[in-house]
Amino acid sequence: MRLRLAAAAAVAIILSGCTTTEEANTVIQSRWVGQPVEVFFTQYGPPVSEFPMASGNVLYTWRGGDKTRYIAPTYSTPTPAQTTTRTETKETKPGVTVTRTTTTGIYQPQPQMISPPRYEELFCELQITADPSQRIVAIRASNDTDGEGLSFSRCAEVLNAHPQR
């Protein structure tokens, strides 16, 4: 019982360090709304596109933290082979006994691939809206993959946007 409780506590501690996209968005917004857009681009790199809006605002798309992660294949665990041992003793002549032991086995299945190896692309994509004075008025993750480690948000990793706990 104590082992289960300790395991549950360990899982809770590990998951408490995980940041979701929603939590990362909150931190990113509190850090960047009101700041000059050039400060963001100087720190994290230029946008991949920009779209001038009728209001005079500019909508930027920024992407960063690109990384490829290898996911190893997973296999089934075959059941162990079962064997049967049979011992037979016969008296072939009076006073002469012969013992014969035979062992038979069932076919040992090989592990079967459940999922093949694959690669995952990790990245963070933001939509940043700047007003005519080039101050950020809105910023949000528009495409956020899982993080490299245990994080649920690549944007949180790239922008160091983990909420204070």
CYANA upper distance limits for C-alpha pairs under 8 A (distance plus 0.5 A):
  1 MET  CA      5 LEU  CA      6.82
  2 ARG  CA      6 ALA  CA      6.56
  3 LEU  CA      7 ALA  CA      6.58
  4 ARG  CA      8 ALA  CA      6.60
  5 LEU  CA      9 ALA  CA      6.67
  6 ALA  CA     10 ALA  CA      6.67
  7 ALA  CA     11 VAL  CA      6.78
  8 ALA  CA     12 ALA  CA      6.72
  9 ALA  CA     13 ILE  CA      6.71
 10 ALA  CA     14 ILE  CA      6.72
 11 VAL  CA     15 LEU  CA      6.60
 12 ALA  CA     16 SER  CA      6.51
 13 ILE  CA     17 GLY  CA      7.30
 14 ILE  CA     18 CYS  CA      7.63
 14 ILE  CA    150 LEU  CA      8.46
 15 LEU  CA    150 LEU  CA      8.33
 17 GLY  CA    150 LEU  CA      8.40
 17 GLY  CA    151 SER  CA      7.96
 18 CYS  CA    150 LEU  CA      6.59
 18 CYS  CA    151 SER  CA      5.03
 18 CYS  CA    152 PHE  CA      6.58
 19 THR  CA     23 GLU  CA      6.67
 19 THR  CA     24 ALA  CA      7.05
 19 THR  CA    151 SER  CA      6.00
 19 THR  CA    152 PHE  CA      6.10
 19 THR  CA    153 SER  CA      6.51
 19 THR  CA    156 ALA  CA      7.28
 19 THR  CA    162 HIS  CA      6.71
 19 THR  CA    163 PRO  CA      7.92
 20 THR  CA     24 ALA  CA      6.69
 20 THR  CA    151 SER  CA      7.75
 20 THR  CA    152 PHE  CA      5.52
 20 THR  CA    153 SER  CA      5.86
 20 THR  CA    156 ALA  CA      8.41
 21 THR  CA     25 ASN  CA      6.50
 21 THR  CA    141 ALA  CA      7.78
 21 THR  CA    144 ASP  CA      7.22
 21 THR  CA    152 PHE  CA      7.38
 21 THR  CA    153 SER  CA      5.67
 21 THR  CA    155 CYS  CA      7.83
 21 THR  CA    156 ALA  CA      7.84
 22 GLU  CA     26 THR  CA      6.90
 23 GLU  CA     27 VAL  CA      6.98
 23 GLU  CA    162 HIS  CA      8.03
 23 GLU  CA    163 PRO  CA      7.14
 24 ALA  CA     28 ILE  CA      6.52
 24 ALA  CA    153 SER  CA      7.65
 24 ALA  CA    155 CYS  CA      7.35
 24 ALA  CA    156 ALA  CA      5.70
 24 ALA  CA    161 ALA  CA      5.89
 24 ALA  CA    162 HIS  CA      6.70
 24 ALA  CA    163 PRO  CA      7.53
 25 ASN  CA     29 GLN  CA      6.47
 25 ASN  CA    139 ILE  CA      8.36
 25 ASN  CA    140 ARG  CA      6.24
 25 ASN  CA    141 ALA  CA      6.84
 26 THR  CA     30 SER  CA      6.72
 27 VAL  CA     31 ARG  CA      6.65
 27 VAL  CA    161 ALA  CA      6.09
 27 VAL  CA    162 HIS  CA      7.53
 27 VAL  CA    163 PRO  CA      6.74
 28 ILE  CA     32 TRP  CA      6.47
 28 ILE  CA    139 ILE  CA      7.83
 28 ILE  CA    140 ARG  CA      8.04
 28 ILE  CA    159 LEU  CA      8.24
 28 ILE  CA    161 ALA  CA      6.58
 29 GLN  CA     33 VAL  CA      5.92
 29 GLN  CA    138 ALA  CA      7.63
 29 GLN  CA    139 ILE  CA      6.42
 29 GLN  CA    140 ARG  CA      7.63
 32 TRP  CA     40 PHE  CA      8.25
 32 TRP  CA    136 ILE  CA      7.23
 32 TRP  CA    139 ILE  CA      7.98
 33 VAL  CA    135 ARG  CA      8.07
 33 VAL  CA    136 ILE  CA      5.50
 33 VAL  CA    137 VAL  CA      5.83
 33 VAL  CA    138 ALA  CA      6.54
 33 VAL  CA    139 ILE  CA      7.47
 34 GLY  CA    135 ARG  CA      6.03
 34 GLY  CA    136 ILE  CA      5.67
 34 GLY  CA    137 VAL  CA      6.56
 35 GLN  CA     39 VAL  CA      7.75
 35 GLN  CA     40 PHE  CA      8.46
 35 GLN  CA    135 ARG  CA      5.92
 35 GLN  CA    136 ILE  CA      6.12
 36 PRO  CA     40 PHE  CA      7.69
 36 PRO  CA    134 GLN  CA      6.31
 36 PRO  CA    135 ARG  CA      4.81
 36 PRO  CA    136 ILE  CA      6.56
 37 VAL  CA     41 PHE  CA      6.96
 37 VAL  CA    130 ALA  CA      7.11
 37 VAL  CA    134 GLN  CA      6.30
 37 VAL  CA    135 ARG  CA      6.04
 37 VAL  CA    136 ILE  CA      6.10
 38 GLU  CA     42 THR  CA      6.36
 38 GLU  CA    134 GLN  CA      8.24
 39 VAL  CA     43 GLN  CA      6.72
 40 PHE  CA     44 TYR  CA      6.54
 40 PHE  CA     45 GLY  CA      8.14
 41 PHE  CA     45 GLY  CA      5.20
 41 PHE  CA     46 PRO  CA      5.46
 41 PHE  CA     47 PRO  CA      7.53
 42 THR  CA     46 PRO  CA      7.73
 44 TYR  CA     64 GLY  CA      8.07
 45 GLY  CA     64 GLY  CA      8.33
 46 PRO  CA     62 TRP  CA      7.48
 47 PRO  CA     60 TYR  CA      6.71
 47 PRO  CA     61 THR  CA      6.08
 47 PRO  CA     62 TRP  CA      4.76
 47 PRO  CA     63 ARG  CA      7.35
 48 VAL  CA     60 TYR  CA      8.11
 48 VAL  CA     61 THR  CA      6.23
 48 VAL  CA     62 TRP  CA      5.92
 48 VAL  CA     63 ARG  CA      7.15
 49 SER  CA     60 TYR  CA      6.27
 49 SER  CA     61 THR  CA      5.75
 49 SER  CA     62 TRP  CA      7.66
 50 GLU  CA     58 VAL  CA      7.11
 50 GLU  CA     59 LEU  CA      6.08
 50 GLU  CA     60 TYR  CA      4.80
 50 GLU  CA     61 THR  CA      6.74
 51 PHE  CA     58 VAL  CA      6.10
 51 PHE  CA     59 LEU  CA      5.51
 51 PHE  CA     60 TYR  CA      6.83
 52 PRO  CA     56 GLY  CA      7.24
 52 PRO  CA     57 ASN  CA      6.74
 52 PRO  CA     58 VAL  CA      4.94
 52 PRO  CA     59 LEU  CA      6.81
 53 MET  CA     57 ASN  CA      5.86
 53 MET  CA     58 VAL  CA      6.16
 53 MET  CA     59 LEU  CA      7.59
 56 GLY  CA    131 ASP  CA      7.18
 56 GLY  CA    132 PRO  CA      5.96
 57 ASN  CA    129 THR  CA      7.12
 57 ASN  CA    130 ALA  CA      6.00
 57 ASN  CA    131 ASP  CA      4.86
 57 ASN  CA    132 PRO  CA      5.87
 58 VAL  CA    129 THR  CA      6.18
 58 VAL  CA    130 ALA  CA      5.81
 58 VAL  CA    131 ASP  CA      7.03
 58 VAL  CA    132 PRO  CA      7.98
 59 LEU  CA    127 GLN  CA      7.26
 59 LEU  CA    128 ILE  CA      6.23
 59 LEU  CA    129 THR  CA      5.04
 59 LEU  CA    130 ALA  CA      7.05
 60 TYR  CA    127 GLN  CA      6.27
 60 TYR  CA    128 ILE  CA      5.50
 60 TYR  CA    129 THR  CA      6.70
 60 TYR  CA    130 ALA  CA      8.32
 61 THR  CA    125 GLU  CA      7.52
 61 THR  CA    126 LEU  CA      6.24
 61 THR  CA    127 GLN  CA      5.34
 61 THR  CA    128 ILE  CA      6.83
 62 TRP  CA    125 GLU  CA      6.12
 62 TRP  CA    126 LEU  CA      5.65
 62 TRP  CA    127 GLN  CA      7.04
 62 TRP  CA    128 ILE  CA      7.98
 63 ARG  CA    123 PHE  CA      7.58
 63 ARG  CA    124 CYS  CA      6.11
 63 ARG  CA    125 GLU  CA      4.83
 63 ARG  CA    126 LEU  CA      6.87
 64 GLY  CA    123 PHE  CA      6.42
 64 GLY  CA    124 CYS  CA      5.93
 64 GLY  CA    125 GLU  CA      7.13
 64 GLY  CA    158 VAL  CA      7.88
 65 GLY  CA    122 LEU  CA      7.61
 65 GLY  CA    123 PHE  CA      5.44
 65 GLY  CA    124 CYS  CA      6.51
 65 GLY  CA    154 ARG  CA      7.75
 65 GLY  CA    155 CYS  CA      8.20
 65 GLY  CA    158 VAL  CA      6.18
 66 ASP  CA    121 GLU  CA      7.52
 66 ASP  CA    122 LEU  CA      6.04
 66 ASP  CA    123 PHE  CA      4.99
 66 ASP  CA    124 CYS  CA      7.85
 67 LYS  CA    121 GLU  CA      6.42
 67 LYS  CA    122 LEU  CA      5.60
 67 LYS  CA    123 PHE  CA      7.07
 68 THR  CA    119 TYR  CA      6.93
 68 THR  CA    120 GLU  CA      6.16
 68 THR  CA    121 GLU  CA      5.17
 68 THR  CA    122 LEU  CA      6.51
 69 ARG  CA    119 TYR  CA      6.03
 69 ARG  CA    120 GLU  CA      5.63
 69 ARG  CA    121 GLU  CA      6.91
 69 ARG  CA    122 LEU  CA      7.66
 69 ARG  CA    148 GLU  CA      8.07
 70 TYR  CA    117 PRO  CA      7.99
 70 TYR  CA    118 ARG  CA      6.54
 70 TYR  CA    119 TYR  CA      5.09
 70 TYR  CA    120 GLU  CA      7.01
 71 ILE  CA    117 PRO  CA      6.18
 71 ILE  CA    118 ARG  CA      5.74
 71 ILE  CA    119 TYR  CA      6.34
 71 ILE  CA    120 GLU  CA      7.84
 72 ALA  CA    116 PRO  CA      7.87
 72 ALA  CA    117 PRO  CA      5.25
 72 ALA  CA    118 ARG  CA      7.28
 73 PRO  CA    113 MET  CA      7.52
 73 PRO  CA    114 ILE  CA      7.93
 73 PRO  CA    115 SER  CA      5.97
 73 PRO  CA    116 PRO  CA      5.11
 73 PRO  CA    117 PRO  CA      4.70
 73 PRO  CA    118 ARG  CA      7.97
 74 THR  CA    113 MET  CA      6.44
 74 THR  CA    114 ILE  CA      5.96
 74 THR  CA    115 SER  CA      5.86
 74 THR  CA    116 PRO  CA      7.35
 74 THR  CA    117 PRO  CA      8.28
 75 TYR  CA    111 PRO  CA      6.41
 75 TYR  CA    112 GLN  CA      5.89
 75 TYR  CA    113 MET  CA      4.84
 75 TYR  CA    114 ILE  CA      5.63
 75 TYR  CA    115 SER  CA      7.68
 76 SER  CA    111 PRO  CA      5.77
 76 SER  CA    112 GLN  CA      5.80
 76 SER  CA    113 MET  CA      6.89
 76 SER  CA    114 ILE  CA      6.83
 77 THR  CA    111 PRO  CA      6.23
 77 THR  CA    112 GLN  CA      8.29
 78 PRO  CA    108 GLN  CA      8.35
 78 PRO  CA    109 PRO  CA      6.55
 78 PRO  CA    110 GLN  CA      6.86
 78 PRO  CA    111 PRO  CA      5.98
 78 PRO  CA    112 GLN  CA      8.49
 79 THR  CA    108 GLN  CA      8.31
 79 THR  CA    109 PRO  CA      8.00
 80 PRO  CA    108 GLN  CA      7.32
 81 ALA  CA    105 GLY  CA      7.34
 81 ALA  CA    106 ILE  CA      6.36
 81 ALA  CA    107 TYR  CA      7.03
 81 ALA  CA    108 GLN  CA      5.46
 81 ALA  CA    109 PRO  CA      8.33
 82 GLN  CA    105 GLY  CA      6.31
 82 GLN  CA    106 ILE  CA      6.10
 83 THR  CA    103 THR  CA      7.21
 83 THR  CA    104 THR  CA      6.07
 83 THR  CA    105 GLY  CA      4.69
 83 THR  CA    106 ILE  CA      6.81
 84 THR  CA    103 THR  CA      6.05
 84 THR  CA    104 THR  CA      5.79
 84 THR  CA    105 GLY  CA      6.79
 85 THR  CA    101 THR  CA      7.49
 85 THR  CA    102 THR  CA      6.24
 85 THR  CA    103 THR  CA      4.78
 85 THR  CA    104 THR  CA      6.97
 86 ARG  CA    101 THR  CA      6.10
 86 ARG  CA    102 THR  CA      5.76
 86 ARG  CA    103 THR  CA      6.74
 87 THR  CA     99 THR  CA      7.50
 87 THR  CA    100 ARG  CA      6.26
 87 THR  CA    101 THR  CA      4.72
 87 THR  CA    102 THR  CA      6.89
 88 GLU  CA     99 THR  CA      6.17
 88 GLU  CA    100 ARG  CA      5.70
 88 GLU  CA    101 THR  CA      6.69
 89 THR  CA     97 THR  CA      7.30
 89 THR  CA     98 VAL  CA      6.17
 89 THR  CA     99 THR  CA      4.70
 89 THR  CA    100 ARG  CA      6.72
 90 LYS  CA     97 THR  CA      6.10
 90 LYS  CA     98 VAL  CA      5.80
 90 LYS  CA     99 THR  CA      6.84
 91 GLU  CA     95 GLY  CA      7.63
 91 GLU  CA     96 VAL  CA      6.15
 91 GLU  CA     97 THR  CA      4.76
 91 GLU  CA     98 VAL  CA      6.62
 92 THR  CA     96 VAL  CA      6.38
 92 THR  CA     97 THR  CA      6.56
 92 THR  CA     98 VAL  CA      7.26
 93 LYS  CA     97 THR  CA      7.84
121 GLU  CA    145 THR  CA      8.46
122 LEU  CA    145 THR  CA      6.07
122 LEU  CA    146 ASP  CA      7.26
122 LEU  CA    147 GLY  CA      7.40
122 LEU  CA    148 GLU  CA      7.80
122 LEU  CA    154 ARG  CA      7.24
123 PHE  CA    143 ASN  CA      8.39
123 PHE  CA    144 ASP  CA      6.91
123 PHE  CA    145 THR  CA      6.41
123 PHE  CA    154 ARG  CA      6.44
123 PHE  CA    155 CYS  CA      7.79
124 CYS  CA    141 ALA  CA      7.61
124 CYS  CA    143 ASN  CA      6.57
124 CYS  CA    144 ASP  CA      5.35
124 CYS  CA    145 THR  CA      7.13
124 CYS  CA    154 ARG  CA      6.15
124 CYS  CA    155 CYS  CA      5.34
124 CYS  CA    158 VAL  CA      7.97
125 GLU  CA    141 ALA  CA      6.30
125 GLU  CA    142 SER  CA      6.19
125 GLU  CA    143 ASN  CA      5.41
125 GLU  CA    144 ASP  CA      6.69
125 GLU  CA    155 CYS  CA      8.07
126 LEU  CA    139 ILE  CA      7.29
126 LEU  CA    140 ARG  CA      6.04
126 LEU  CA    141 ALA  CA      4.89
126 LEU  CA    142 SER  CA      5.78
126 LEU  CA    143 ASN  CA      7.39
127 GLN  CA    138 ALA  CA      8.46
127 GLN  CA    139 ILE  CA      6.20
127 GLN  CA    140 ARG  CA      6.05
127 GLN  CA    141 ALA  CA      6.88
127 GLN  CA    142 SER  CA      6.59
128 ILE  CA    136 ILE  CA      7.31
128 ILE  CA    137 VAL  CA      8.33
128 ILE  CA    138 ALA  CA      6.32
128 ILE  CA    139 ILE  CA      4.93
128 ILE  CA    140 ARG  CA      7.23
129 THR  CA    136 ILE  CA      6.26
129 THR  CA    137 VAL  CA      6.20
129 THR  CA    138 ALA  CA      5.53
129 THR  CA    139 ILE  CA      6.77
130 ALA  CA    134 GLN  CA      5.55
130 ALA  CA    135 ARG  CA      5.60
130 ALA  CA    136 ILE  CA      4.81
130 ALA  CA    137 VAL  CA      6.00
130 ALA  CA    138 ALA  CA      7.62
131 ASP  CA    135 ARG  CA      6.06
131 ASP  CA    136 ILE  CA      7.02
131 ASP  CA    137 VAL  CA      6.87
141 ALA  CA    155 CYS  CA      7.76
144 ASP  CA    153 SER  CA      6.56
144 ASP  CA    154 ARG  CA      6.43
144 ASP  CA    155 CYS  CA      6.61
145 THR  CA    152 PHE  CA      7.81
145 THR  CA    153 SER  CA      6.46
145 THR  CA    154 ARG  CA      6.02
145 THR  CA    155 CYS  CA      8.33
146 ASP  CA    151 SER  CA      6.88
146 ASP  CA    152 PHE  CA      4.99
146 ASP  CA    153 SER  CA      5.36
146 ASP  CA    154 ARG  CA      5.93
147 GLY  CA    151 SER  CA      5.19
147 GLY  CA    152 PHE  CA      5.85
147 GLY  CA    153 SER  CA      5.38
147 GLY  CA    154 ARG  CA      4.54
147 GLY  CA    155 CYS  CA      8.21
147 GLY  CA    156 ALA  CA      8.37
147 GLY  CA    157 GLU  CA      7.14
148 GLU  CA    154 ARG  CA      7.38
148 GLU  CA    157 GLU  CA      8.46
151 SER  CA    156 ALA  CA      8.35
151 SER  CA    157 GLU  CA      8.06
153 SER  CA    157 GLU  CA      7.25
154 ARG  CA    158 VAL  CA      6.66
155 CYS  CA    159 LEU  CA      6.28
155 CYS  CA    160 ASN  CA      8.25
155 CYS  CA    161 ALA  CA      7.79
156 ALA  CA    160 ASN  CA      5.82
156 ALA  CA    161 ALA  CA      4.87
156 ALA  CA    162 HIS  CA      6.17
157 GLU  CA    161 ALA  CA      7.18
157 GLU  CA    162 HIS  CA      8.04
